[in-house]
Amino acid sequence: MDNLLIFVCVFYVAMKHCIRWDFRLKFMDFWTSSDFW
């Protein structure tokens, strides 16, 4: 559970920075289409 919390925090910080939108879309597509969980 701690690892998930760390991941969420890192993800939130990354989203707050000006990461390009297309990168976000690709990441979310990869995340939702893979067996990440």
MDTraj code that builds the backbone (N, CA, C; nanometers):
import mdtraj as md
import numpy as np

residues = "MET ASP ASN LEU LEU ILE PHE VAL CYS VAL PHE TYR VAL ALA MET LYS HIS CYS ILE ARG TRP ASP PHE ARG LEU LYS PHE MET ASP PHE TRP THR SER SER ASP PHE TRP".split()
xyz = np.array([
    [0.0840, -0.1206, 0.0000],
    [0.0000, 0.0000, 0.0000],
    [0.0874, 0.1255, 0.0000],
    [0.1986, 0.1191, 0.0699],
    [0.2901, 0.2332, 0.0718],
    [0.3443, 0.2620, -0.0679],
    [0.3734, 0.1554, -0.1434],
    [0.4240, 0.1742, -0.2794],
    [0.3210, 0.2446, -0.3660],
    [0.1941, 0.2102, -0.3483],
    [0.0880, 0.2745, -0.4258],
    [0.0801, 0.4228, -0.3905],
    [0.0915, 0.4540, -0.2618],
    [0.0871, 0.5936, -0.2179],
    [0.2022, 0.6729, -0.2790],
    [0.3211, 0.6148, -0.2774],
    [0.4379, 0.6800, -0.3375],
    [0.4150, 0.7026, -0.4858],
    [0.3595, 0.6005, -0.5538],
    [0.3332, 0.6118, -0.6974],
    [0.2363, 0.7250, -0.7249],
    [0.1297, 0.7336, -0.6449],
    [0.0302, 0.8394, -0.6635],
    [0.0942, 0.9765, -0.6415],
    [0.1777, 0.9889, -0.5397],
    [0.2439, 1.1168, -0.5122],
    [0.3348, 1.1572, -0.6276],
    [0.4142, 1.0628, -0.6769],
    [0.5044, 1.0911, -0.7891],
    [0.4243, 1.1279, -0.9124],
    [0.3153, 1.0538, -0.9368],
    [0.2303, 1.0806, -1.0529],
    [0.1710, 1.2208, -1.0430],
    [0.1244, 1.2585, -0.9235],
    [0.0643, 1.3906, -0.9030],
    [0.1664, 1.5014, -0.9278],
    [0.2865, 1.4856, -0.8757],
    [0.3916, 1.5852, -0.8964],
    [0.4257, 1.5958, -1.0448],
    [0.4342, 1.4818, -1.1122],
    [0.4652, 1.4814, -1.2557],
    [0.3567, 1.5528, -1.3343],
    [0.2303, 1.5316, -1.2956],
    [0.1198, 1.5969, -1.3650],
    [0.1198, 1.7473, -1.3384],
    [0.1640, 1.7886, -1.2190],
    [0.1682, 1.9316, -1.1872],
    [0.2727, 2.0020, -1.2720],
    [0.3810, 1.9326, -1.3041],
    [0.4805, 1.9899, -1.3942],
    [0.4247, 1.9867, -1.5359],
    [0.4820, 2.0684, -1.6219],
    [0.4262, 2.0851, -1.7563],
    [0.4684, 1.9723, -1.8489],
    [0.4281, 1.8514, -1.8128],
    [0.4505, 1.7382, -1.9024],
    [0.3542, 1.7519, -2.0195],
    [0.4033, 1.7215, -2.1385],
    [0.3209, 1.7386, -2.2576],
    [0.1981, 1.6487, -2.2517],
    [0.0871, 1.6986, -2.3052],
    [-0.0402, 1.6282, -2.2988],
    [-0.0345, 1.4948, -2.3711],
    [0.0349, 1.4904, -2.4859],
    [0.0415, 1.3655, -2.5626],
    [0.1157, 1.2584, -2.4836],
    [0.2171, 1.2997, -2.4048],
    [0.2869, 1.2034, -2.3195],
    [0.1922, 1.1472, -2.2144],
    [0.1092, 1.2349, -2.1583],
    [0.0119, 1.1904, -2.0579],
    [-0.0865, 1.0911, -2.1187],
    [-0.1325, 1.1206, -2.2397],
    [-0.2272, 1.0304, -2.3053],
    [-0.1625, 0.8951, -2.3319],
    [-0.0378, 0.8958, -2.3781],
    [0.0327, 0.7703, -2.4050],
    [0.0533, 0.6919, -2.2764],
    [0.0892, 0.7617, -2.1693],
    [0.1125, 0.6948, -2.0415],
    [-0.0158, 0.6321, -1.9887],
    [-0.1259, 0.7078, -1.9949],
    [-0.2535, 0.6556, -1.9465],
    [-0.2990, 0.5385, -2.0321],
    [-0.2767, 0.5458, -2.1634],
    [-0.3136, 0.4362, -2.2524],
    [-0.2332, 0.3114, -2.2186],
    [-0.1037, 0.3280, -2.1935],
    [-0.0177, 0.2162, -2.1544],
    [-0.0616, 0.1589, -2.0201],
    [-0.0901, 0.2486, -1.9248],
    [-0.1250, 0.2084, -1.7893],
    [-0.2560, 0.1300, -1.7884],
    [-0.3559, 0.1779, -1.8630],
    [-0.4873, 0.1140, -1.8599],
    [-0.4918, -0.0114, -1.9463],
    [-0.4026, -0.0238, -2.0452],
    [-0.4071, -0.1382, -2.1356],
    [-0.3134, -0.2504, -2.0926],
    [-0.2241, -0.2229, -1.9980],
    [-0.1287, -0.3245, -1.9549],
    [-0.1804, -0.3969, -1.8309],
    [-0.1091, -0.5027, -1.7935],
    [-0.1429, -0.5754, -1.6709],
    [-0.0640, -0.5161, -1.5551],
    [-0.0752, -0.3843, -1.5389],
    [0.0052, -0.3139, -1.4390],
    [-0.0286, -0.3596, -1.2981],
    [-0.1567, -0.3828, -1.2721],
    [-0.1989, -0.4233, -1.1390],
    [-0.1936, -0.5741, -1.1239],
])
top = md.Topology()
chain = top.add_chain()
for i, resn in enumerate(residues, 1):
    res = top.add_residue(resn, chain, resSeq=i)
    for name in ("N", "CA", "C"):
        top.add_atom(name, md.element.get_by_symbol(name[0]), res)
traj = md.Trajectory(xyz[None], top)
